[in-house]
Amino acid sequence: MTELSYWVDYKIVEHEKIIKRYHTILLNGLKNFVEYLEDGGDPDEYDNKQILVKP
């Protein structure tokens, strides 16, 4: 199991929607990468261009 915590402090409320979307994309990409590693994948062979696509 892999656990991730992060904190973001932003000052411009108007950017909240964009920032939330960015974080959703970031977390999905990290989740896919971690699942790839947990399934025995080699991190050096991971296709970073496909980080948002489940392997």
PDB file of N, CA, C and O in Angstrom:
ATOM      1  N   MET A   1       0.845  -1.179   0.000  1.00  0.00           N
ATOM      2  CA  MET A   1       0.000   0.000   0.000  1.00  0.00           C
ATOM      3  C   MET A   1       0.891   1.242   0.000  1.00  0.00           C
ATOM      4  O   MET A   1       1.913   1.288   0.684  1.00  0.00           O
ATOM      5  N   THR A   2       0.496   2.221  -0.757  1.00  0.00           N
ATOM      6  CA  THR A   2       1.212   3.486  -0.823  1.00  0.00           C
ATOM      7  C   THR A   2       0.285   4.589  -0.345  1.00  0.00           C
ATOM      8  O   THR A   2      -0.887   4.632  -0.718  1.00  0.00           O
ATOM      9  N   GLU A   3       0.811   5.471   0.474  1.00  0.00           N
ATOM     10  CA  GLU A   3       0.000   6.562   1.003  1.00  0.00           C
ATOM     11  C   GLU A   3       0.643   7.886   0.619  1.00  0.00           C
ATOM     12  O   GLU A   3       1.864   8.034   0.686  1.00  0.00           O
ATOM     13  N   LEU A   4      -0.174   8.839   0.221  1.00  0.00           N
ATOM     14  CA  LEU A   4       0.320  10.144  -0.198  1.00  0.00           C
ATOM     15  C   LEU A   4      -0.497  11.229   0.483  1.00  0.00           C
ATOM     16  O   LEU A   4      -1.725  11.162   0.531  1.00  0.00           O
ATOM     17  N   SER A   5       0.194  12.219   1.004  1.00  0.00           N
ATOM     18  CA  SER A   5      -0.463  13.394   1.574  1.00  0.00           C
ATOM     19  C   SER A   5       0.212  14.631   1.004  1.00  0.00           C
ATOM     20  O   SER A   5       1.431  14.665   0.835  1.00  0.00           O
ATOM     21  N   TYR A   6      -0.584  15.635   0.713  1.00  0.00           N
ATOM     22  CA  TYR A   6      -0.015  16.905   0.272  1.00  0.00           C
ATOM     23  C   TYR A   6      -0.951  18.031   0.681  1.00  0.00           C
ATOM     24  O   TYR A   6      -2.137  17.821   0.932  1.00  0.00           O
ATOM     25  N   TRP A   7      -0.393  19.214   0.739  1.00  0.00           N
ATOM     26  CA  TRP A   7      -1.139  20.384   1.185  1.00  0.00           C
ATOM     27  C   TRP A   7      -0.915  21.501   0.183  1.00  0.00           C
ATOM     28  O   TRP A   7       0.207  21.734  -0.266  1.00  0.00           O
ATOM     29  N   VAL A   8      -1.986  22.185  -0.158  1.00  0.00           N
ATOM     30  CA  VAL A   8      -1.888  23.303  -1.085  1.00  0.00           C
ATOM     31  C   VAL A   8      -2.550  24.510  -0.440  1.00  0.00           C
ATOM     32  O   VAL A   8      -3.662  24.424   0.081  1.00  0.00           O
ATOM     33  N   ASP A   9      -1.858  25.617  -0.484  1.00  0.00           N
ATOM     34  CA  ASP A   9      -2.407  26.867   0.027  1.00  0.00           C
ATOM     35  C   ASP A   9      -2.408  27.862  -1.128  1.00  0.00           C
ATOM     36  O   ASP A   9      -1.350  28.241  -1.631  1.00  0.00           O
ATOM     37  N   TYR A  10      -3.584  28.277  -1.538  1.00  0.00           N
ATOM     38  CA  TYR A  10      -3.657  29.229  -2.641  1.00  0.00           C
ATOM     39  C   TYR A  10      -4.459  30.446  -2.206  1.00  0.00           C
ATOM     40  O   TYR A  10      -5.365  30.361  -1.376  1.00  0.00           O
ATOM     41  N   LYS A  11      -4.104  31.554  -2.779  1.00  0.00           N
ATOM     42  CA  LYS A  11      -4.676  32.826  -2.343  1.00  0.00           C
ATOM     43  C   LYS A  11      -5.780  33.348  -3.261  1.00  0.00           C
ATOM     44  O   LYS A  11      -6.633  34.121  -2.824  1.00  0.00           O
ATOM     45  N   ILE A  12      -5.772  32.937  -4.514  1.00  0.00           N
ATOM     46  CA  ILE A  12      -6.727  33.487  -5.473  1.00  0.00           C
ATOM     47  C   ILE A  12      -7.913  32.535  -5.603  1.00  0.00           C
ATOM     48  O   ILE A  12      -7.808  31.487  -6.240  1.00  0.00           O
ATOM     49  N   VAL A  13      -9.022  32.900  -5.008  1.00  0.00           N
ATOM     50  CA  VAL A  13     -10.207  32.045  -4.963  1.00  0.00           C
ATOM     51  C   VAL A  13     -10.739  31.755  -6.365  1.00  0.00           C
ATOM     52  O   VAL A  13     -11.309  30.689  -6.598  1.00  0.00           O
ATOM     53  N   GLU A  14     -10.563  32.673  -7.283  1.00  0.00           N
ATOM     54  CA  GLU A  14     -11.066  32.483  -8.643  1.00  0.00           C
ATOM     55  C   GLU A  14     -10.397  31.296  -9.340  1.00  0.00           C
ATOM     56  O   GLU A  14     -10.950  30.747 -10.293  1.00  0.00           O
ATOM     57  N   HIS A  15      -9.230  30.904  -8.879  1.00  0.00           N
ATOM     58  CA  HIS A  15      -8.495  29.801  -9.496  1.00  0.00           C
ATOM     59  C   HIS A  15      -8.821  28.451  -8.865  1.00  0.00           C
ATOM     60  O   HIS A  15      -8.242  27.433  -9.244  1.00  0.00           O
ATOM     61  N   GLU A  16      -9.738  28.437  -7.914  1.00  0.00           N
ATOM     62  CA  GLU A  16     -10.042  27.210  -7.180  1.00  0.00           C
ATOM     63  C   GLU A  16     -10.461  26.067  -8.109  1.00  0.00           C
ATOM     64  O   GLU A  16     -10.001  24.939  -7.937  1.00  0.00           O
ATOM     65  N   LYS A  17     -11.313  26.337  -9.072  1.00  0.00           N
ATOM     66  CA  LYS A  17     -11.801  25.296  -9.979  1.00  0.00           C
ATOM     67  C   LYS A  17     -10.649  24.703 -10.799  1.00  0.00           C
ATOM     68  O   LYS A  17     -10.566  23.486 -10.961  1.00  0.00           O
ATOM     69  N   ILE A  18      -9.774  25.549 -11.308  1.00  0.00           N
ATOM     70  CA  ILE A  18      -8.629  25.089 -12.099  1.00  0.00           C
ATOM     71  C   ILE A  18      -7.680  24.273 -11.225  1.00  0.00           C
ATOM     72  O   ILE A  18      -7.179  23.233 -11.653  1.00  0.00           O
ATOM     73  N   ILE A  19      -7.435  24.737 -10.018  1.00  0.00           N
ATOM     74  CA  ILE A  19      -6.525  24.040  -9.118  1.00  0.00           C
ATOM     75  C   ILE A  19      -7.089  22.676  -8.730  1.00  0.00           C
ATOM     76  O   ILE A  19      -6.346  21.696  -8.680  1.00  0.00           O
ATOM     77  N   LYS A  20      -8.376  22.599  -8.459  1.00  0.00           N
ATOM     78  CA  LYS A  20      -8.989  21.309  -8.128  1.00  0.00           C
ATOM     79  C   LYS A  20      -8.881  20.343  -9.298  1.00  0.00           C
ATOM     80  O   LYS A  20      -8.628  19.156  -9.095  1.00  0.00           O
ATOM     81  N   ARG A  21      -9.069  20.832 -10.514  1.00  0.00           N
ATOM     82  CA  ARG A  21      -8.947  19.987 -11.707  1.00  0.00           C
ATOM     83  C   ARG A  21      -7.507  19.483 -11.852  1.00  0.00           C
ATOM     84  O   ARG A  21      -7.285  18.308 -12.143  1.00  0.00           O
ATOM     85  N   TYR A  22      -6.551  20.360 -11.652  1.00  0.00           N
ATOM     86  CA  TYR A  22      -5.140  19.979 -11.717  1.00  0.00           C
ATOM     87  C   TYR A  22      -4.829  18.879 -10.706  1.00  0.00           C
ATOM     88  O   TYR A  22      -4.144  17.909 -11.031  1.00  0.00           O
ATOM     89  N   HIS A  23      -5.325  19.027  -9.493  1.00  0.00           N
ATOM     90  CA  HIS A  23      -5.041  18.039  -8.455  1.00  0.00           C
ATOM     91  C   HIS A  23      -5.698  16.698  -8.764  1.00  0.00           C
ATOM     92  O   HIS A  23      -5.132  15.651  -8.450  1.00  0.00           O
ATOM     93  N   THR A  24      -6.866  16.711  -9.365  1.00  0.00           N
ATOM     94  CA  THR A  24      -7.510  15.465  -9.778  1.00  0.00           C
ATOM     95  C   THR A  24      -6.647  14.749 -10.811  1.00  0.00           C
ATOM     96  O   THR A  24      -6.440  13.539 -10.722  1.00  0.00           O
ATOM     97  N   ILE A  25      -6.149  15.491 -11.783  1.00  0.00           N
ATOM     98  CA  ILE A  25      -5.276  14.909 -12.813  1.00  0.00           C
ATOM     99  C   ILE A  25      -3.989  14.383 -12.181  1.00  0.00           C
ATOM    100  O   ILE A  25      -3.545  13.280 -12.502  1.00  0.00           O
ATOM    101  N   LEU A  26      -3.394  15.157 -11.294  1.00  0.00           N
ATOM    102  CA  LEU A  26      -2.163  14.755 -10.621  1.00  0.00           C
ATOM    103  C   LEU A  26      -2.360  13.465  -9.833  1.00  0.00           C
ATOM    104  O   LEU A  26      -1.558  12.537  -9.950  1.00  0.00           O
ATOM    105  N   LEU A  27      -3.412  13.401  -9.038  1.00  0.00           N
ATOM    106  CA  LEU A  27      -3.644  12.216  -8.218  1.00  0.00           C
ATOM    107  C   LEU A  27      -3.956  10.988  -9.062  1.00  0.00           C
ATOM    108  O   LEU A  27      -3.513   9.888  -8.732  1.00  0.00           O
ATOM    109  N   ASN A  28      -4.706  11.154 -10.139  1.00  0.00           N
ATOM    110  CA  ASN A  28      -4.986  10.018 -11.025  1.00  0.00           C
ATOM    111  C   ASN A  28      -3.696   9.503 -11.659  1.00  0.00           C
ATOM    112  O   ASN A  28      -3.493   8.293 -11.758  1.00  0.00           O
ATOM    113  N   GLY A  29      -2.834  10.408 -12.084  1.00  0.00           N
ATOM    114  CA  GLY A  29      -1.560  10.008 -12.668  1.00  0.00           C
ATOM    115  C   GLY A  29      -0.679   9.272 -11.669  1.00  0.00           C
ATOM    116  O   GLY A  29      -0.072   8.255 -12.003  1.00  0.00           O
ATOM    117  N   LEU A  30      -0.609   9.782 -10.449  1.00  0.00           N
ATOM    118  CA  LEU A  30       0.182   9.117  -9.413  1.00  0.00           C
ATOM    119  C   LEU A  30      -0.389   7.748  -9.071  1.00  0.00           C
ATOM    120  O   LEU A  30       0.354   6.789  -8.863  1.00  0.00           O
ATOM    121  N   LYS A  31      -1.711   7.667  -9.016  1.00  0.00           N
ATOM    122  CA  LYS A  31      -2.375   6.390  -8.728  1.00  0.00           C
ATOM    123  C   LYS A  31      -2.034   5.363  -9.804  1.00  0.00           C
ATOM    124  O   LYS A  31      -1.716   4.217  -9.489  1.00  0.00           O
ATOM    125  N   ASN A  32      -2.099   5.763 -11.058  1.00  0.00           N
ATOM    126  CA  ASN A  32      -1.769   4.851 -12.154  1.00  0.00           C
ATOM    127  C   ASN A  32      -0.313   4.400 -12.077  1.00  0.00           C
ATOM    128  O   ASN A  32      -0.013   3.230 -12.312  1.00  0.00           O
ATOM    129  N   PHE A  33       0.584   5.315 -11.752  1.00  0.00           N
ATOM    130  CA  PHE A  33       2.003   4.974 -11.647  1.00  0.00           C
ATOM    131  C   PHE A  33       2.244   3.998 -10.498  1.00  0.00           C
ATOM    132  O   PHE A  33       2.984   3.026 -10.653  1.00  0.00           O
ATOM    133  N   VAL A  34       1.630   4.251  -9.357  1.00  0.00           N
ATOM    134  CA  VAL A  34       1.793   3.365  -8.202  1.00  0.00           C
ATOM    135  C   VAL A  34       1.234   1.982  -8.511  1.00  0.00           C
ATOM    136  O   VAL A  34       1.849   0.975  -8.158  1.00  0.00           O
ATOM    137  N   GLU A  35       0.078   1.919  -9.163  1.00  0.00           N
ATOM    138  CA  GLU A  35      -0.488   0.621  -9.535  1.00  0.00           C
ATOM    139  C   GLU A  35       0.446  -0.117 -10.485  1.00  0.00           C
ATOM    140  O   GLU A  35       0.598  -1.334 -10.382  1.00  0.00           O
ATOM    141  N   TYR A  36       1.062   0.598 -11.398  1.00  0.00           N
ATOM    142  CA  TYR A  36       2.029   0.008 -12.323  1.00  0.00           C
ATOM    143  C   TYR A  36       3.197  -0.598 -11.544  1.00  0.00           C
ATOM    144  O   TYR A  36       3.616  -1.720 -11.826  1.00  0.00           O
ATOM    145  N   LEU A  37       3.718   0.138 -10.572  1.00  0.00           N
ATOM    146  CA  LEU A  37       4.830  -0.358  -9.764  1.00  0.00           C
ATOM    147  C   LEU A  37       4.413  -1.557  -8.918  1.00  0.00           C
ATOM    148  O   LEU A  37       5.156  -2.532  -8.812  1.00  0.00           O
ATOM    149  N   GLU A  38       3.226  -1.488  -8.315  1.00  0.00           N
ATOM    150  CA  GLU A  38       2.745  -2.581  -7.475  1.00  0.00           C
ATOM    151  C   GLU A  38       2.510  -3.854  -8.277  1.00  0.00           C
ATOM    152  O   GLU A  38       2.591  -4.954  -7.731  1.00  0.00           O
ATOM    153  N   ASP A  39       2.220  -3.716  -9.561  1.00  0.00           N
ATOM    154  CA  ASP A  39       2.026  -4.876 -10.432  1.00  0.00           C
ATOM    155  C   ASP A  39       3.350  -5.414 -10.966  1.00  0.00           C
ATOM    156  O   ASP A  39       3.364  -6.308 -11.812  1.00  0.00           O
ATOM    157  N   GLY A  40       4.457  -4.872 -10.474  1.00  0.00           N
ATOM    158  CA  GLY A  40       5.775  -5.370 -10.852  1.00  0.00           C
ATOM    159  C   GLY A  40       6.432  -4.621 -11.991  1.00  0.00           C
ATOM    160  O   GLY A  40       7.442  -5.074 -12.528  1.00  0.00           O
ATOM    161  N   GLY A  41       5.877  -3.483 -12.368  1.00  0.00           N
ATOM    162  CA  GLY A  41       6.448  -2.703 -13.460  1.00  0.00           C
ATOM    163  C   GLY A  41       7.779  -2.063 -13.096  1.00  0.00           C
ATOM    164  O   GLY A  41       8.044  -1.767 -11.931  1.00  0.00           O
ATOM    165  N   ASP A  42       8.600  -1.858 -14.098  1.00  0.00           N
ATOM    166  CA  ASP A  42       9.907  -1.220 -13.928  1.00  0.00           C
ATOM    167  C   ASP A  42       9.738   0.292 -14.097  1.00  0.00           C
ATOM    168  O   ASP A  42       9.303   0.742 -15.157  1.00  0.00           O
ATOM    169  N   PRO A  43      10.072   1.084 -13.072  1.00  0.00           N
ATOM    170  CA  PRO A  43       9.877   2.532 -13.174  1.00  0.00           C
ATOM    171  C   PRO A  43      10.661   3.169 -14.316  1.00  0.00           C
ATOM    172  O   PRO A  43      10.243   4.192 -14.859  1.00  0.00           O
ATOM    173  N   ASP A  44      11.798   2.571 -14.687  1.00  0.00           N
ATOM    174  CA  ASP A  44      12.593   3.121 -15.788  1.00  0.00           C
ATOM    175  C   ASP A  44      11.941   2.878 -17.144  1.00  0.00           C
ATOM    176  O   ASP A  44      12.254   3.564 -18.118  1.00  0.00           O
ATOM    177  N   GLU A  45      11.038   1.908 -17.210  1.00  0.00           N
ATOM    178  CA  GLU A  45      10.377   1.587 -18.469  1.00  0.00           C
ATOM    179  C   GLU A  45       8.974   2.187 -18.566  1.00  0.00           C
ATOM    180  O   GLU A  45       8.295   2.019 -19.579  1.00  0.00           O
ATOM    181  N   TYR A  46       8.544   2.877 -17.526  1.00  0.00           N
ATOM    182  CA  TYR A  46       7.199   3.460 -17.527  1.00  0.00           C
ATOM    183  C   TYR A  46       7.126   4.590 -18.547  1.00  0.00           C
ATOM    184  O   TYR A  46       8.000   5.455 -18.593  1.00  0.00           O
ATOM    185  N   ASP A  47       6.093   4.573 -19.349  1.00  0.00           N
ATOM    186  CA  ASP A  47       5.900   5.596 -20.379  1.00  0.00           C
ATOM    187  C   ASP A  47       5.239   6.815 -19.738  1.00  0.00           C
ATOM    188  O   ASP A  47       4.026   6.829 -19.531  1.00  0.00           O
ATOM    189  N   ASN A  48       6.030   7.829 -19.425  1.00  0.00           N
ATOM    190  CA  ASN A  48       5.510   9.025 -18.755  1.00  0.00           C
ATOM    191  C   ASN A  48       4.461   9.754 -19.577  1.00  0.00           C
ATOM    192  O   ASN A  48       3.633  10.476 -19.021  1.00  0.00           O
ATOM    193  N   LYS A  49       4.483   9.580 -20.874  1.00  0.00           N
ATOM    194  CA  LYS A  49       3.489  10.236 -21.720  1.00  0.00           C
ATOM    195  C   LYS A  49       2.110   9.619 -21.540  1.00  0.00           C
ATOM    196  O   LYS A  49       1.101  10.227 -21.895  1.00  0.00           O
ATOM    197  N   GLN A  50       2.069   8.414 -20.988  1.00  0.00           N
ATOM    198  CA  GLN A  50       0.806   7.714 -20.786  1.00  0.00           C
ATOM    199  C   GLN A  50       0.392   7.708 -19.314  1.00  0.00           C
ATOM    200  O   GLN A  50      -0.417   6.875 -18.907  1.00  0.00           O
ATOM    201  N   ILE A  51       0.931   8.617 -18.521  1.00  0.00           N
ATOM    202  CA  ILE A  51       0.699   8.603 -17.076  1.00  0.00           C
ATOM    203  C   ILE A  51      -0.784   8.722 -16.715  1.00  0.00           C
ATOM    204  O   ILE A  51      -1.200   8.250 -15.657  1.00  0.00           O
ATOM    205  N   LEU A  52      -1.574   9.341 -17.573  1.00  0.00           N
ATOM    206  CA  LEU A  52      -2.992   9.500 -17.270  1.00  0.00           C
ATOM    207  C   LEU A  52      -3.833   8.350 -17.797  1.00  0.00           C
ATOM    208  O   LEU A  52      -5.044   8.310 -17.576  1.00  0.00           O
ATOM    209  N   VAL A  53      -3.197   7.414 -18.494  1.00  0.00           N
ATOM    210  CA  VAL A  53      -3.900   6.258 -19.041  1.00  0.00           C
ATOM    211  C   VAL A  53      -3.506   5.052 -18.219  1.00  0.00           C
ATOM    212  O   VAL A  53      -2.320   4.781 -18.027  1.00  0.00           O
ATOM    213  N   LYS A  54      -4.498   4.326 -17.735  1.00  0.00           N
ATOM    214  CA  LYS A  54      -4.211   3.153 -16.928  1.00  0.00           C
ATOM    215  C   LYS A  54      -3.455   2.122 -17.752  1.00  0.00           C
ATOM    216  O   LYS A  54      -3.896   1.780 -18.850  1.00  0.00           O
ATOM    217  N   PRO A  55      -2.316   1.608 -17.249  1.00  0.00           N
ATOM    218  CA  PRO A  55      -1.529   0.633 -18.024  1.00  0.00           C
ATOM    219  C   PRO A  55      -2.269  -0.677 -18.230  1.00  0.00           C
ATOM    220  O   PRO A  55      -1.739  -1.592 -18.860  1.00  0.00           O
TER     221      PRO A  55
END
